[in-house]
Amino acid sequence: MNFANFVEKEKLKYMKYLKLLIATLSIFFSANAFCQTSQQISVPKDVEKWITSTFAKGKLPPFSFVYGDQNSKEFIRRWRHSIQKVESQSEDAVKYIVTYSEPKGGLKVDCHIEGFKDDNAAEWLLYFSNTAKENSQQIKQVKVIDYTLKSQSEEPFEVLNPDGNSHSRTDFHPRIYPITAEKPLHKEPANGRSSDTSAFPFFNLISPDGNDIVATIGWTGTWEANFTVSAAKQVRFSSGMKNMDLHLLPNESIRTPRIAILFWQGEDYMIGQNSFRRFIKDHHTHKVDDKFGHTPLCGGFDWGDPAPCNEYGCLTEELAVALVKRYKMFGILPEVFWLDAGWYEGSGGINGTWWNTVGNWKVDKERFPQGLKPIAEAAHRVGSKFMVWFEPERVYQGTIMEREHPQWLLRDGSANSLFDLGNAEANEWLCKYIGDFIEQNGIDYYRQDFNMAAAHYWAKYDEPKRIGMKEIRYVEGLYKYWDYLLERFPQMIIDNCASGGRRIDLETTSRSIPLWRTDYQYGEPNGYQCHTYGLNFFLPYHGTGLYGADSYNFLSSMSSATVMNWELLSQRNSIPEMQKVIAKFKQIRPYYMEDYYPLTGITENTGEDVWLAYQLHRQTDDTGIIIAFRRAANIQESIEVSLRAIDNEKNYTLTSYTDGTTKTLNGAELKKVLKIELKLPRSATLIEYAPAK
């Protein structure tokens, strides 16, 4: 054998081994890639680039689902893929539709993504469609977000998440959960209402090395969220519908929960919280004429008639109109007159009850012979709006709705039935009926309550191998109904109530305001302090009741909205006190849309022996307010807090609302310590600050 032939033979052997090695490595890396539990996300500098790279062809997207018996991470990168940029109505936002299509079948997944450049946030929503002529395989375990966050630190990740609403002082109580292998975090709400009792769909995932996200779920049903340690220095976050195991019929489509994530960096988690508050205000707050002014100051019609009258069951047209005139005479006009439950047939008089007559959506003509329009006109004459309570989803036995439209009801054998918003015919009827009622009666704002558990109704009416479909169609129908009202009445505000604040999520905040955030003891001020303290972490707008005009009651109920439940036919409050409260409310209300800082930490704050204090700061003019409470059993006459966000180099003038005193202090000093004194137990103070002139 000559040397040239030898070299050529050895070269062929080498190339053969090299190809084998490359193939082996390719299989190894491919297998390891498929074994990823989720997409790994880092904090981006450019959210549009993050979208186009994260959802690019060949990449594992930050969601997952099981199709047939396979997890999407095993096949999604082999599916047909397209990405299309679509027009956005906002200058700082970008929109994309990314489509994943089954190569030899009919399933198509459309991911609608929106990125917000100024907020460094992204959100997406999955649609599943079956384009085939036969049923799809089973779709389950849909995690609309499924990703892993990495850290360089050995310290554990933490999740900041408030409690859900359970009619207690702990409603919306903020808590921080360390995430360890031994202690994962699982959250899901109770009874099919999105913030009911056991969970609240807003989270700040805090990384020990400062690369963090705030996340929120938009699903007004039963969602679940899981935070688990997937490997050393890694936490996996996944979320989606809890109950879903279904196939799609030919040409059938469904939507799933919406997810939004806001990226932030830093050691102080309030950076993320305030960025998120601005994101909600700018992009998930219903606006009138493309503007958001403020949440309203509301006033009831002398709520609380003597027993056995309940709610507004003993109100009459004459009394309501007279009370509007009395509000005007006293100089305490609300921006919205609030008519709650008890105006409809069967609910009136000393023998009527508001709760077992829902389904009679006709005005009680004995008490309101001309309908509700005379009350609306009285409100309009004094420059106010008129809002009316409805509970269209709950239908009580024997009511008009049950008698005339039984085919649209979901039943469980109890006295309450669920009006099926997922039934297209029923939904269309309700849209028109309530829409016409609103128009005919001159109603400006719409208040919707929901005092029942829905989850077991949905489950009962699911078809075999179609688990979750009833809930999906129902939730889609709720959004369709609200969107119809907002489109038909562009100036409308929807008040979202579900036994208080048990339906707060990204989708409802986008369409409504929780003006009555809890049904916790009416008028108990310490609980109201706690609720404001907790909800402010994530939401800039929410409201509660105001029963007393003294400083303690007023400041306890202070929020971006409030409902004056003053008894104008009694001597409980004085006119000058009520006038003073309204003037101060309107003056400081705008601060609740600004940056929020809890000054007494995230601790157990529900007791009678605590101090509670918080700060709201406006960046544009460097002004703000501080509100502090010393409860009845607290023995400390003072507390020391550290202010946030102010300028070290400036001097600030601080003015007390309660006694009118002023003092000037340096910003650097205020950042170290501000001493707040309250000599008496059960007292409160409001301190306003501004740069000294």
N, C-alpha and C positions, 0 to 999 in steps of 0.2 A: 504494500500500500504506500503510495507516495504521500508526501507531507500535506499537499493541498487537499487530497481526498480525506485525509485524517481530520484536518481542521474543519472541513465542511460537515463531516459526520458528527464531530463533537458539538459544532454549532447547532445542528438540528436537535441533538439531545438536550442542549442547554435551553433552546427555545421551547421545547416540549415541557420541560420542568418549570420554566418561568410561567408559561401559560397556565399550568396546573396550579402553581402557587397563587397567581392572580385570581383564578376562579375560586380557589379555596378561601382566600381573604375576602373576596366579594361576597361569597355566601355567608361568611362569618359576620361581616359588618352589616349585611342586609338582615340577617337573623336578629342581631342585636338591636337594629333599628326597629324591627317589628315588635320586639319585646318591650319597647318603651311603653310605659303606662299612659303617657300623655305628652303633649307638646311642652317643651321647656321654653319659658318666656322670660326675657330679661327686660329691664326698663328701657324703652326706646328713647332716642333723642328726636326722632321724626316719626310721628304716628302713621303718616301715610306710607312711608317706607316699611314700617313695621307690618302694616296690613298687606301690602303687595308681596312682601317676602314671606310672612307667616302663612298666608293662604295661597302661596305660589304652587304651581304644578310640581308634583314630586315631594312636597312637604307634608308632614303630618299636621293637620289643622288642629287648633286648640278646642276641639270638640270630639265626641266619640259616641258610638251607638253600637248595638248588637243587631245584626241582620241575619235572620236564620239562626245559625249557631256560631257565627263568627263575629268577633269584635272588629269594628271598622278600621282599627289601627293595622289590621292584617291585610286589608285590601284597598283602602281608600285611595292610596297613591297609584293604584293601577286603574282606577276608574277614569273615564273621560273627564276632562277638566277644562273649564273656561273661566276667565275673570274679565268683568266688564265694568268700566267706570261709568256711573250715571250722574245726572245733574243733581246738585245739592242746592237747597234754598238758602243755606247759610254760607257766608263768605269764608268762615274759618273751618268749615266742615267739608269732608269728602265722603263720597258714597261709592260702594262697589257691590256688585252681585257676583258671587263665586258659585259656580255650579259643578256638582260632582254627579256623574251619571253612570249607572250600572252598565258595563260593556255589553252584556248579553241578556239583559233583563230590562224592566221598565221603571225601576226606582230612580228617582232624581232627587237630589238634595240641593236646595238653593239656600245659600247663606247670604243674607242681606246685612252688610257691614257699613257702619258709619264711623268715621274718625273725626275727632275734634282737636284741631291743631293747637289752639290756644290753651286748651285744658289738658292736653296730652292724655286723651281718653279715647276709648273705642267701645262700640257696642255692636252686638249682632243678634240675629234672629234666624232660626232654621225653619225652612218649609220642606216637608216631605211630600212628594207627589208620585203617584203610580201612573205611568203612561202606557202600561201594557193592557192587554185585553183580558188578563186573568188577575186574580188576587196576588198581591205581593207576598213575600215571605214575612214572618213575624218581625216586627220592629220593637225593640225594647231597650231598657237601660240607656236612654238617650241623655247624654250629659252635654248640655248646650255649652258648658265650659268644662274643660278637662285639661289641666295643665299643671306643670311642676315648677315651683319657684326654688331656685338654688341660693345657697348662702356660702360664704367663705368662713363663717364663724361657727364655733361649736355650740353657741347659745341657741336655745330653742326659738322657733317662730312663735308669734303670738297673734291672736285674733281679737280685735275689739268689736263687740257685737252687743247691742242692747237686748233686753228681754222683750217678749211680745206683750200684748195687752191682755190682762186678766182681771180688770176692774179692781186694781189694788194700787198701793203706793209704789210698788215695784214695777208698774207699767213703764216700759222703755228704759229701765235701769241699765246704765252702761256697765259692761263687764269685759275684762280682759282674760282670755283663756290661753295659757301656754299649750302648745301643740307638741306632744312627745309620742314616742312609739307606744308607750303605755296608756296615754290619754289622748286619743284622737277626738275630734269634735264633730258631732253629728247634730244637725238642726233641721226640724220640719215643723210647720205650724199645725195647730189642731183644727179639726172639723171642716176643713176646706176653705177657711178664710186665711188670707196670706200673712197676717201678723197676729193671729189668734193665739194667745196664751204662751205657747212653748217656743216661739221663734219670731224673729224679726229679720226681713230679707235685706239687710245692709251690713257689710262687713269691711273691716280694715285689716288686711293681712300684713302684719308688721314683721319685716325681716330683720334679723340681728345685725346685718351689715348695711341696712339703709336702702335697699332696693325693694320697694313696697307697692302694693296696690290697694285701692278701695274698690270693692265690688258690690253690685246690687242686682237683684233678680226682679224681673217683671213677669209675674204670673199670679193672677188673682184666684188661685186655687191652691192645691197641695203640692208644694215644691219640697225639695230636700237639698241640703248642702253638706259636704263632707270635707274635712281637713285631716289628712293623715300624713305621717312620716313615711315617705316612699323609699328613702335611702338616707344614708348619712348626709346631713346638711341639706336635705331636700324635703319640701312639703308639697303634697299634691292636693289641689283644690278641684272638686268636681261638683256639679249641680245640674239639676233638671227636674222634671216631673217625678213625683214619687211613684205613682201608679200608672204604668204604661207598658202594655204588652199586646200589640195589635197588628193586624195586617190591614193594608189599604185595598179598597175595592178598585176596579178599573176606573181611571180618570178621577180618582179621589185625591184630595190634598188636605194636609193639616199644618198648623203652625205649632210651635213649641214655645217655652218661656224665652223671654228676652234676657240678655245679660249685658251689663255695662261694667267696664273696668277703667279705673283712672290710675295712671302710673304716677308715683311720686317718690322722691328721694329725701332722706334726712333722718336724723335721730329723733326728731319730735313728731309724734304721730298726728299732732294737731295741724301740721302742714298739709297732710293728706286730707284731714277732715275738712279744713276750710277750702281747699281746692275743690273737694267734692261738693260742698255746699254751693260754691259758685257755679259748678257744672250743673247741678240740679236747677238752680235759679235761672241760668241762661238757656238750658236746653230741655228741661223736663218740668217746666212750669207752664200751665195753660195761660196764654196771653190774649188779651182783648185788643183788637186793632194792632196786633204784633207788638204790643207793649205790656209789660207787667208793672203796675203801679204799686199796689200794696194789697194785703189781705184786709177784709172789711171789719169795721166795728159794727157789731150786730146788736139788736135789742129785741127782747121778747115782749109778748103782750101780757105783762104782769103774771108770769108763770107761777102756778102754785095756788089754785083755788082751794077752798076748804073741802075736806073729805065729805062725801065720797067722790067728789069731782077729781078727775085725774088728767094730767097733761092739759090740753086745751079743750077738753070736753064740755066745759061750761062757758066757753067764750061765745059771744054773739057778735054780729056785725056792728051793732050800735056801740058795744063796749070796745071793740077793736078800734073803730074810728075815733072814739073818744080818747083812747090811750095814745093814739098817734098825736092828737091835738095836745094831750098833756105833756108828752115828750117835748113838743115844740114850745109849749108854754114855759116849761122848766128850763129850756135852753140846753137840753141834753139829747138832741136828736141823734139816733144811730144812722149809720150809712146804709144799713139793711134792716128792715123789719122782718122778724123771724117768726113764722107760723109753724109750729111743730105739730105732732100727732094729735088727732082728735077733732078734725074739721069735717069728716066724711060721715055718710049715713051710718047710723047705729052707734056711733061713738059719743054722742052728745047727751047732756043732762046728767042728773045724779045717778041714773041707772045704766049709763053707757060706759064702755071701756074702750080705750084706744087700741089695745093689743089683739082683741078677738074679733075685730071688725075690719081688719086689713083684707082687701079684696073688694071692698065697697068704694070704688074710686069715683063716687059721685058726691057732690057737695050736700051737706045736711041743710036742706031748704028751710027747715023749721027755724034754725038759728041764723042761716045766711040765705034769705029768700032770693037775693039777686046774685047768688054765687059769691065768689071771692073777689070779684072785680072792684066793688066799692072800697074794699080794704086796700087793694093795690093802688087805686086812684088816690086814696087819702095819703098813702105813703109817697106817691109821686108828687102830689101837690106841695109837700114839704121838702122835696128834693132827695128823697131816699128811694132805695130799691125795696123790692118785696120778694121774699123767699118762702117757699112752701115745702113741707115734709111729705115724702112718699115712701112706701115700702112695697114696691110692685112685685118683688120676687117671692114674698111670703103671702100665701093665700089661706085664709082661715076657713074652716068648714062652715057651710051655710051662707057664705057671702055671695055677692052677685057674680064674681069671677068664677067661683066654683060651680055655680048653677048654670052659667051661660057658656063657659068654655072648659068643661072638664077634660076635654081631649088634650089640653095644653099643660096639664098638671102632672108632676111627678109625685107619687104618694108613698108613704111609709107606714100607713095605718094609724098615724097620729092625727090630731086636729089640724096640723099645719101641712100644707102641700107646697111644693116648690114650682113656681111658674117657670116653664122650660124655655129659657132664653136661647137655647140651642136649636129649638124648633123654628125653622125659617118663617113659617106662617105666623106663629105666635109672636115672634120678634117683630115682624113687620107690623102686625096689629098694634102691639104695645107702643112702638115708635110713633105711629100716627095718633093713637088715642091720647097718650100723655102729651105729645107735641101739640095737638089741637087743644087739649085742656089748658095747657100753659098759655097758649095764645089767647084763648077766649077769656081767661081770667086775669090777664095782665100780669102774669108772674114773670119776674126778671131772673131770679136765681132758683136753682133746683137742688133740693136736699134729698139724698137717697140713703135710707137706712136698710139694714139687713140683719134681722135678729134671729138667725137660725143657723144650724149646722147643715152644710150642703153635701159633704163628702159621701155620706152613706146613701143619699138619693142617687148621686151619680153612679156609684158602684152597683146599686140595685138594678139600674136600667142599662148597664153595659151588656152587650151581646157576647156570646162565647167567643173567645180568642180576640176580643176587641176591647180589652181592658184599658180604660182611660179615654175612650172615644167620647163618652157622654160629657165628661169634664171638659175636654178640649172644645167641643162644640158649644158648651155652655159659656165658657170663658170667652171664646171668640164672639159669642152673641152679646155678652155684657159690653165688650168694647165697641161692637157695632152699634148698640143702643146708645151709649154715651156719645159716640162720634156723630151719630145722627142728630142728637139734641144740640151739640156744639156747632154743627154745621147749619142747622135750621135757625139757631138763635146765637149769632156770632158774639153778642155781648154777654152771654150767659156765663156764670160761674157755677160749677157743680160742687156741692158739699158732700164729701165722701164720709158716710157714717155707717158702721156695722157694729152695733152695740158699742158705740164709741169707735176707737181706732183699730179695729180688727181686720181691716182690709187695706193696709198701707203697703204699697210696693211700687216698683218703678213705673208700671203701666198706669196705676191709679193716680200717682203723683203727677203724671204727664197730662192728665185730663181733669183733675179735681184738687180740692184742698180739704184736709181733715179739720174742719172748723170746730168739731166737737170730738177731741182726740181720745176721750175715755168716758165711760159711764161710772167711773169710780165715784164714791160718795159726793153728791152734789154739794159744792161749797166748802169742802174740807181743804184748807189752804196748803197744809204741809205736803199733801199728796200732789197738788198742782205744782208746787216748787220742784218736786222730784221729776215730774213728767216733762216740764220745760227743760230741766237740766239734762235729761237723757236724750230727748228728741232733737235738741239743738245740735248734737254731734253730727247728725246727717241731714236734717231737714231745716231749711230756713223759714218755712211757713207752716203754721198749725195753730189751732186755737182751743180755748176752753171757756168755761163759764166764769162769770164775775158776779158775786152775790153781795159783797160788802164794799163800801167806799172808803174805809179806813186804809191806811198805808199798808198794813200787813196783808189784808185781803187783796188789795189792788195789785201790789207788787208780786204776790204769789200767783195771781192769774195773768200777769203780764206776759205777753207773747206777741207774735206778729199779728194775731187776731184774737178777739175776745167777744164773748156774748154776754151782754148786760142782762142779768136776770134779777133786776131790782123790782121790788114790790112798790109800785108807784101809788098804791092805795093804802099804804101803811106809813109809819113814821120810823122805819128801820134805818133809813139813810137820809141825810139832809141834802137839800138841793145844792148848796155851795160845795159840799163834799163831792157830789156826783159831777158837778161842772168841772171841778178841779181835776178829778180823775180822768175825765174825757180829754181835757186839754193836754194833760201830761202824756196820756196814751198816744195821742196823735203826734206829739212832739218826738217821743222816743221810739215809736213803732218802726221807723226806717232802719234803726240799728239792728233789728232782728234779721235783716237781710244781709248783714255784713259778717265779718269774721268773728267766730265764737271761741271763747277760752274758758274752760271750767277752772275756777281758782281754788277749789277745795278737793281736787283730784277725783279719781274713780275709786270710791270707797263705799261702804254701806252708809247710805245717806237718808234712810227712811225713818230713823228713830226720832224720838221727841227731844233728844239731848244733843243734837248736832248743830253746827254752823254750816250753812250752805251759801256759796258765793260764786258768781260768774261774771264775765266781762264780755262786752261786744265792742268791736273796734272797727272804725271806718278808715280805710287806707287813704282815701282821696283827700281828706282834710285832717287826718291824724286826730280825730275826736272819738269819743266813746262813752260808754256808760258801765257802771259796776252796780250790781244788785246783790245784796247780802241779807241773810236771815239768821237770827238767833232764835232757836225754838224754845218752847216753854220750860223744858227741863234742863236746859244748858246753863251751867254755872259760870261760864267765862264771859266777862264783860267786853272782851275784845278778841280779835283774831288778826293774824298777820298773813298777808297774801303778797304775791309777786305779780305785778302787771306784765302784760305781754304786748308786743308789737309796737310799743311807743319808742320815740327817738331818745337815745341817751343824752344827746347834746341840747335838747330843748327843756324849757321849764313849762310845767302844765298847771293850769288853774283848775282846782277841784271844787265843785259846788254840790252841797247836800240838798236833796229835795225835801227831806223831812224837817230840817231846821233852818235852811237857807244860808248856812255858814259857808265860807270859802277859804281856801288856802292854796298857796303855790309851792310846788315841789319840783325837784329836778327829775328828769326822765330816768337817769341812771339810778337814782335813789329809789324811784317807784318800781323799777325792775327788781330791786333787791327786796324791798319790804314796804308795804303800805299797811298801816295799822288802822283797822276799822273797829270802831267802838259802838256798842249798843248797851246802854246801861240796864235796860229792862229786858227780862225774858219775854219771849213771844213778841219780838219787834223786828223791823226791817228797815233798810235804808237803800236809797238810790243816790249814787254819786255820779255826776256828769263831769267829764274832763275835756279840756281843749288846750291847745298851745297858748301859753300866756302871751298877752299883747304887750 
